[in-house]
Amino acid sequence: MKDLRTEAIAGITTFFTMAYIVVVNPSILCTDGTGMPFSGVLTATVLLSFVMTLAMGLYADLPFAVAPGMGVNAFFTFNLILGRHIPWPTALGIVFWSGVLFLAVSATPLRANLALAMPKGVRSAAGAGIGVFLTFIGLKNAGLVVADPVTFVRLGELGPKPVLALVGMALACALHLRKSAFSFLIPIAAVTGAGWAMGLVAAPRSLVSMPDFRGVFLKADVLGALRPALLPAMVSLMFTDLFDSISTFVGVAHATRLLDSDDNPKNLRQGLLVDAFATLGAGLLGTSSGTAYIESTAGIEAGGRTGLTSVFTALCFLPCLFLAPLAGTVPGFATAPILILVGAFMFRSVSGLELERLEDAVPSFLTLVLIPLTFSITQGLLWGFLSHAVLYTLAGRRREVPPFQYGLAALSAGLLWLEHGAR
């Protein structure tokens, strides 16, 4: 009974550390211009989180929660839909097929080869680049950074919305330093409430509603996503999901000693299969790719060691299906602090970069800067893979590049050519 109570407390702890995604994910995917309905995306977000977190507990027997991934949701919105003007049903089709690829890789020995094929520097740089990407979006949503015809961007006017965003960020930092499970939720609620009181955003007419199963559910254009020009984005999503999942499982497992008898992450294969289905299922439900959350560490540290933790986390998501009217009034400047802080946390991976040698520095640098500057995780990864193989060859270190890594570089060159030619 004590173990059940511990697992329940751990599952609830995990939920509160990541519950912000219920509001933040729809707010990103429903940015003006995408055409996606907020209530539909919120329903899809909650359903994906519930079903796949439950699967992680019952099938993989792991205390990991699953939800739409931060970073990938920004790529889905700002690169695919707004940047390349891909209709959102087609973009959901891309998510579906990237999940199919992920599933194929996860079910075969190819998974291990791909894990070894991604250069360590490119992997660390990708995490940092996505962090800068999220931070830029957060600063833009807060009004702290605005467009400028001469300098491209500049500091915005410090009006009520940017000031509230800064207050929210300070509050989030203070709560996080005190290890509060509500460090993201309280700032969102406080800034939204202040916005209501100051007349900056309209309060909801009702607090609850029925789930929206018509807005985006099963609206993915699966066949339309098979155009050759969309292949680079599809492959990039697959790689991003795969390596994000591997990094989360391996990193958290070693940090919390959640290991098997061979000192390997417990049930890694089963966990990756659930992650693959989370991406495939996301496209069908109507949201961006799902992945295991690093915030699961909070629940594990609270005593969660088995899949029961994930079962309790999953159950916590169900009431969120009925909160669309309340969540829909949360303004961009209220979620901006969370994007900025998540970006800062992801940027910490820059500490793993080796920058002394040119052949290490340039691929990492290109990966890091191209992700935010092109608003594309795809471009950062592809140029990182390609430049790594080329520069290691020029530096006389060809023997240090595994054959599979050269294959990855060749694939990157082909995808870049295909994407450029399609434009």
C-alpha positions as CSV (number, residue, x, y, z in Angstrom):
1,M,0.0,0.0,0.0
2,K,2.9,2.3,0.8
3,D,4.4,1.6,-2.7
4,L,1.1,2.4,-4.3
5,R,0.8,5.7,-2.4
6,T,4.4,6.6,-3.4
7,E,3.7,5.9,-7.1
8,A,0.5,8.0,-6.9
9,I,2.4,11.0,-5.4
10,A,5.1,10.6,-8.0
11,G,2.6,10.5,-10.9
12,I,0.8,13.6,-9.6
13,T,4.1,15.4,-9.2
14,T,5.1,14.6,-12.8
15,F,1.7,15.9,-14.0
16,F,2.0,19.2,-12.3
17,T,5.6,19.8,-13.6
18,M,4.4,19.4,-17.2
19,A,0.7,20.4,-17.1
20,Y,1.7,23.7,-18.7
21,I,1.8,21.8,-22.1
22,V,-2.0,21.6,-22.1
23,V,-2.1,25.4,-22.6
24,V,1.2,26.1,-24.2
25,N,0.9,23.5,-27.0
26,P,-2.4,24.7,-28.4
27,S,-1.2,28.4,-28.0
28,I,1.7,27.6,-30.3
29,L,-0.1,25.5,-32.9
30,C,-3.0,27.9,-33.1
31,T,-0.8,31.0,-33.7
32,D,-2.6,33.5,-36.0
33,G,-2.4,32.2,-39.6
34,T,-2.3,28.4,-39.0
35,G,-6.1,28.0,-39.1
36,M,-6.1,25.3,-36.4
37,P,-9.0,25.5,-33.9
38,F,-7.8,26.0,-30.3
39,S,-10.4,23.7,-28.7
40,G,-9.6,20.9,-31.2
41,V,-5.9,21.1,-30.6
42,L,-6.3,21.2,-26.8
43,T,-8.5,18.0,-27.0
44,A,-5.8,16.4,-29.2
45,T,-3.1,17.4,-26.8
46,V,-4.8,16.0,-23.8
47,L,-5.9,12.8,-25.5
48,L,-2.3,12.1,-26.8
49,S,-0.9,12.8,-23.4
50,F,-3.4,10.5,-21.6
51,V,-3.2,7.6,-24.0
52,M,0.5,7.5,-24.6
53,T,1.4,8.2,-20.9
54,L,-0.9,5.3,-20.0
55,A,0.8,3.1,-22.7
56,M,4.2,4.0,-21.2
57,G,3.0,2.8,-17.9
58,L,1.1,-0.3,-18.9
59,Y,3.3,-1.6,-21.8
60,A,6.8,-0.2,-21.2
61,D,6.4,-0.2,-17.4
62,L,8.3,3.1,-17.2
63,P,7.6,6.2,-15.0
64,F,7.8,8.5,-18.1
65,A,5.1,10.9,-19.1
66,V,4.4,11.6,-22.9
67,A,3.0,14.7,-24.5
68,P,3.6,16.9,-27.6
69,G,7.2,17.9,-27.6
70,M,8.4,21.5,-27.1
71,G,10.5,22.7,-30.0
72,V,8.9,20.3,-32.5
73,N,5.6,22.1,-32.0
74,A,7.3,25.4,-32.9
75,F,8.8,23.7,-36.0
76,F,5.4,22.4,-37.0
77,T,3.8,25.8,-36.7
78,F,6.4,28.3,-37.8
79,N,8.3,26.3,-40.4
80,L,5.8,23.9,-41.9
81,I,2.5,25.9,-41.8
82,L,3.5,29.6,-41.6
83,G,7.0,29.3,-43.2
84,R,6.3,26.9,-46.1
85,H,2.6,27.6,-46.3
86,I,1.7,23.9,-45.9
87,P,-2.0,23.4,-45.0
88,W,-2.3,22.1,-41.4
89,P,-3.9,18.8,-42.5
90,T,-0.9,18.1,-44.7
91,A,1.4,19.1,-41.9
92,L,-0.4,16.6,-39.7
93,G,0.2,14.0,-42.4
94,I,3.9,14.7,-42.2
95,V,3.8,14.1,-38.5
96,F,2.0,10.8,-39.1
97,W,4.6,9.5,-41.7
98,S,7.5,10.6,-39.5
99,G,5.9,8.4,-36.8
100,V,5.7,5.5,-39.2
101,L,9.5,5.9,-40.0
102,F,10.2,6.2,-36.3
103,L,8.3,3.0,-35.6
104,A,10.1,1.2,-38.3
105,V,13.5,2.3,-36.9
106,S,12.5,1.5,-33.3
107,A,11.4,-2.0,-34.2
108,T,14.7,-2.9,-35.9
109,P,18.4,-3.0,-35.1
110,L,18.6,0.2,-37.3
111,R,17.8,2.1,-34.1
112,A,21.2,1.4,-32.5
113,N,23.1,2.4,-35.8
114,L,21.2,5.7,-36.0
115,A,21.9,6.4,-32.4
116,L,25.6,6.1,-33.1
117,A,25.4,7.9,-36.4
118,M,24.5,11.3,-35.0
119,P,27.6,13.2,-34.1
120,K,27.7,14.1,-30.4
121,G,28.4,17.7,-31.1
122,V,25.5,18.0,-33.6
123,R,23.2,16.4,-31.0
124,S,24.2,18.9,-28.3
125,A,24.1,21.8,-30.7
126,A,20.6,20.8,-31.8
127,G,19.3,21.0,-28.3
128,A,20.8,24.4,-27.7
129,G,19.6,25.6,-31.1
130,I,16.0,24.5,-30.3
131,G,16.4,26.4,-27.0
132,V,17.3,29.6,-28.8
133,F,14.4,29.0,-31.2
134,L,11.9,28.7,-28.3
135,T,13.3,31.7,-26.5
136,F,13.0,33.9,-29.6
137,I,9.3,32.8,-30.0
138,G,8.7,33.6,-26.3
139,L,10.3,37.0,-26.6
140,K,8.2,37.7,-29.7
141,N,5.0,36.6,-28.0
142,A,5.8,38.8,-25.0
143,G,6.4,41.9,-27.2
144,L,10.0,42.2,-26.0
145,V,11.3,41.6,-29.5
146,V,9.5,43.1,-32.5
147,A,10.1,43.3,-36.3
148,D,12.1,46.2,-37.7
149,P,12.5,47.0,-41.4
150,V,16.1,48.0,-41.0
151,T,17.6,45.7,-38.4
152,F,15.1,42.9,-38.8
153,V,14.4,42.8,-35.1
154,R,14.7,45.2,-32.2
155,L,13.6,45.6,-28.6
156,G,9.9,46.4,-28.2
157,E,8.2,49.0,-26.2
158,L,8.0,48.1,-22.5
159,G,4.3,48.3,-22.2
160,P,1.9,46.4,-19.9
161,K,2.2,43.1,-21.8
162,P,6.0,42.8,-21.9
163,V,6.2,44.0,-18.2
164,L,3.7,41.3,-17.2
165,A,5.7,38.7,-19.1
166,L,8.9,39.8,-17.3
167,V,7.1,39.6,-13.9
168,G,5.8,36.1,-14.9
169,M,9.4,35.0,-15.8
170,A,10.7,36.3,-12.4
171,L,8.0,34.4,-10.6
172,A,8.7,31.2,-12.6
173,C,12.4,31.5,-11.8
174,A,11.7,32.1,-8.1
175,L,9.4,29.1,-7.9
176,H,11.7,26.8,-9.9
177,L,14.6,27.7,-7.6
178,R,12.5,26.5,-4.7
179,K,11.7,23.3,-6.6
180,S,8.0,23.9,-6.8
181,A,6.0,21.5,-8.9
182,F,3.8,24.6,-9.9
183,S,6.7,26.7,-11.1
184,F,5.3,26.9,-14.6
185,L,1.5,26.8,-13.8
186,I,1.4,29.6,-11.2
187,P,3.1,32.2,-13.5
188,I,0.7,31.4,-16.4
189,A,-2.3,31.7,-14.0
190,A,-1.0,34.9,-12.4
191,V,-0.2,36.7,-15.6
192,T,-3.4,35.7,-17.2
193,G,-5.4,36.9,-14.2
194,A,-3.5,40.2,-14.2
195,G,-4.3,40.5,-17.9
196,W,-8.0,40.0,-17.2
197,A,-8.0,42.6,-14.4
198,M,-6.2,45.1,-16.6
199,G,-8.5,44.6,-19.6
200,L,-5.7,43.3,-21.8
201,V,-7.5,40.0,-22.5
202,A,-11.2,39.0,-22.2
203,A,-12.2,36.7,-19.3
204,P,-13.9,33.4,-20.4
205,R,-17.7,33.3,-20.6
206,S,-17.6,29.8,-19.2
207,L,-15.0,27.7,-17.5
208,V,-15.7,24.3,-19.0
209,S,-17.0,22.8,-22.2
210,M,-17.3,19.4,-23.9
211,P,-14.2,18.1,-25.7
212,D,-13.9,19.0,-29.4
213,F,-13.6,15.9,-31.5
214,R,-14.4,17.6,-34.8
215,G,-11.9,20.3,-35.2
216,V,-8.7,18.4,-36.0
217,F,-9.4,14.8,-35.1
218,L,-8.6,12.4,-38.0
219,K,-8.2,15.5,-40.3
220,A,-4.6,14.6,-41.3
221,D,-4.0,14.6,-45.1
222,V,-1.9,11.4,-45.1
223,L,-1.7,11.0,-48.9
224,G,-1.0,14.7,-49.5
225,A,2.0,14.5,-47.2
226,L,3.8,12.0,-49.5
227,R,5.0,14.7,-51.9
228,P,8.8,14.4,-52.5
229,A,9.3,18.0,-51.5
230,L,8.1,17.3,-48.0
231,L,10.5,14.3,-47.5
232,P,13.2,16.5,-45.8
233,A,10.8,17.7,-43.1
234,M,9.4,14.2,-42.6
235,V,12.9,12.7,-42.1
236,S,14.0,15.6,-39.9
237,L,11.0,15.1,-37.6
238,M,11.8,11.4,-37.4
239,F,15.4,12.1,-36.4
240,T,14.4,14.9,-33.9
241,D,11.9,12.6,-32.2
242,L,14.3,9.6,-32.2
243,F,17.3,11.4,-30.7
244,D,15.2,13.4,-28.3
245,S,13.7,10.2,-27.0
246,I,17.0,8.4,-26.8
247,S,18.5,11.4,-25.0
248,T,15.6,11.6,-22.5
249,F,15.5,7.9,-21.7
250,V,19.3,7.5,-21.4
251,G,19.9,10.7,-19.6
252,V,17.1,10.3,-17.1
253,A,17.7,6.6,-16.5
254,H,21.4,7.2,-15.7
255,A,20.7,10.2,-13.5
256,T,18.0,8.3,-11.5
257,R,19.6,4.9,-11.7
258,L,16.6,3.5,-13.5
259,L,18.8,0.8,-15.1
260,D,18.6,-2.9,-15.8
261,S,21.1,-5.6,-14.7
262,D,23.5,-4.7,-17.6
263,D,23.5,-1.0,-16.6
264,N,21.5,0.0,-19.6
265,P,18.3,2.1,-19.5
266,K,15.4,-0.1,-18.4
267,N,13.0,-1.2,-21.1
268,L,14.5,1.2,-23.7
269,R,13.1,-0.7,-26.7
270,Q,9.5,-0.6,-25.3
271,G,9.8,3.0,-24.4
272,L,11.0,4.0,-27.9
273,L,8.1,2.0,-29.4
274,V,5.6,4.0,-27.3
275,D,7.3,7.2,-28.3
276,A,7.0,6.2,-32.0
277,F,3.3,5.5,-31.6
278,A,3.0,8.9,-29.9
279,T,4.2,10.6,-33.0
280,L,2.1,8.5,-35.4
281,G,-0.9,9.0,-33.1
282,A,-0.3,12.7,-32.8
283,G,-0.8,13.2,-36.5
284,L,-4.1,11.3,-36.4
285,L,-5.4,13.1,-33.3
286,G,-4.5,16.5,-34.6
287,T,-1.3,17.8,-32.8
288,S,2.5,17.8,-33.3
289,S,4.8,14.9,-32.4
290,G,4.6,13.4,-28.9
291,T,7.7,12.4,-26.9
292,A,8.8,11.4,-23.4
293,Y,9.2,14.4,-21.1
294,I,12.3,15.3,-19.2
295,E,10.0,16.6,-16.4
296,S,9.4,12.9,-15.6
297,T,12.5,13.2,-13.5
298,A,10.5,15.0,-10.9
299,G,8.2,12.1,-10.4
300,I,11.1,9.6,-10.4
301,E,12.9,11.6,-7.7
302,A,9.6,11.6,-5.7
303,G,9.8,7.8,-5.6
304,G,8.2,6.6,-8.9
305,R,10.0,3.5,-10.2
306,T,7.4,1.6,-12.2
307,G,4.7,2.1,-14.8
308,L,2.2,2.9,-12.0
309,T,3.6,6.4,-11.8
310,S,2.7,6.9,-15.5
311,V,-0.8,5.5,-15.0
312,F,-1.5,8.1,-12.3
313,T,0.0,10.9,-14.4
314,A,-2.2,9.8,-17.3
315,L,-5.4,9.9,-15.2
316,C,-4.5,13.5,-14.1
317,F,-4.8,14.6,-17.8
318,L,-8.5,13.5,-18.2
319,P,-10.1,16.5,-16.5
320,C,-8.2,18.8,-18.8
321,L,-10.4,17.7,-21.7
322,F,-13.2,20.0,-20.4
323,L,-11.1,23.2,-19.8
324,A,-10.9,24.6,-23.4
325,P,-12.8,27.8,-22.7
326,L,-10.5,28.6,-19.7
327,A,-7.3,27.7,-21.5
328,G,-8.4,29.5,-24.7
329,T,-8.2,32.9,-22.9
330,V,-4.6,32.4,-21.8
331,P,-2.7,35.1,-23.8
332,G,0.7,34.7,-25.5
333,F,2.4,37.0,-23.1
334,A,1.4,34.7,-20.2
335,T,3.0,31.6,-21.8
336,A,6.0,33.5,-23.1
337,P,8.0,33.2,-19.8
338,I,7.6,29.4,-20.0
339,L,9.0,29.3,-23.6
340,I,11.9,31.5,-22.6
341,L,12.8,29.3,-19.5
342,V,12.3,26.0,-21.4
343,G,14.6,27.5,-24.0
344,A,17.2,28.3,-21.3
345,F,17.0,24.8,-19.9
346,M,17.6,23.3,-23.4
347,F,20.5,25.7,-24.1
348,R,22.4,24.1,-21.3
349,S,23.4,21.3,-23.7
350,V,25.9,23.8,-25.2
351,S,28.2,22.8,-22.3
352,G,28.8,19.5,-24.1
353,L,30.2,21.1,-27.2
354,E,33.9,20.5,-28.2
355,L,34.9,23.7,-30.0
356,E,38.7,23.6,-30.0
357,R,39.0,22.0,-33.5
358,L,37.5,23.5,-36.6
359,E,36.0,20.2,-37.7
360,D,34.1,20.0,-34.4
361,A,33.3,23.7,-34.0
362,V,31.8,24.4,-37.5
363,P,29.2,21.6,-37.6
364,S,28.0,22.4,-34.1
365,F,27.9,26.1,-34.8
366,L,26.0,25.7,-38.1
367,T,23.5,23.4,-36.3
368,L,23.0,25.8,-33.4
369,V,22.6,29.0,-35.4
370,L,20.6,27.7,-38.4
371,I,17.8,26.3,-36.3
372,P,16.7,29.7,-35.0
373,L,17.8,31.8,-38.0
374,T,15.9,29.7,-40.5
375,F,13.1,28.8,-38.1
376,S,13.8,25.2,-39.1
377,I,15.2,22.2,-37.1
378,T,15.5,20.5,-40.4
379,Q,18.1,22.9,-41.8
380,G,20.2,22.9,-38.6
381,L,20.4,19.1,-38.5
382,L,21.0,18.5,-42.2
383,W,23.8,21.0,-42.5
384,G,25.3,19.7,-39.2
385,F,25.3,16.1,-40.5
386,L,26.8,17.1,-43.9
387,S,29.4,19.5,-42.6
388,H,30.6,17.1,-40.0
389,A,31.4,14.4,-42.5
390,V,33.0,16.8,-45.0
391,L,35.2,18.6,-42.4
392,Y,36.4,15.4,-40.7
393,T,37.4,14.1,-44.1
394,L,39.3,17.3,-45.0
395,A,41.0,17.2,-41.5
396,G,42.3,13.7,-42.2
397,R,40.1,12.1,-39.6
398,R,38.1,10.0,-42.0
399,R,38.6,6.9,-40.0
400,E,36.8,8.4,-37.1
401,V,33.6,8.8,-39.2
402,P,31.6,5.5,-39.2
403,P,30.3,4.4,-42.5
404,F,26.7,4.9,-41.3
405,Q,27.6,8.5,-40.5
406,Y,28.7,9.0,-44.1
407,G,25.4,7.5,-45.2
408,L,23.6,10.0,-43.0
409,A,25.7,12.9,-44.6
410,A,24.8,11.6,-48.1
411,L,21.1,11.5,-47.1
412,S,21.4,15.0,-45.8
413,A,22.9,16.2,-49.1
414,G,20.2,14.5,-51.1
415,L,17.4,16.0,-48.9
416,L,18.9,19.5,-49.2
417,W,19.1,19.2,-52.9
418,L,15.6,17.9,-53.1
419,E,14.2,20.7,-50.9
420,H,16.2,23.4,-52.9
421,G,15.1,22.0,-56.2
422,A,11.4,21.8,-55.1
423,R,11.5,25.5,-54.4
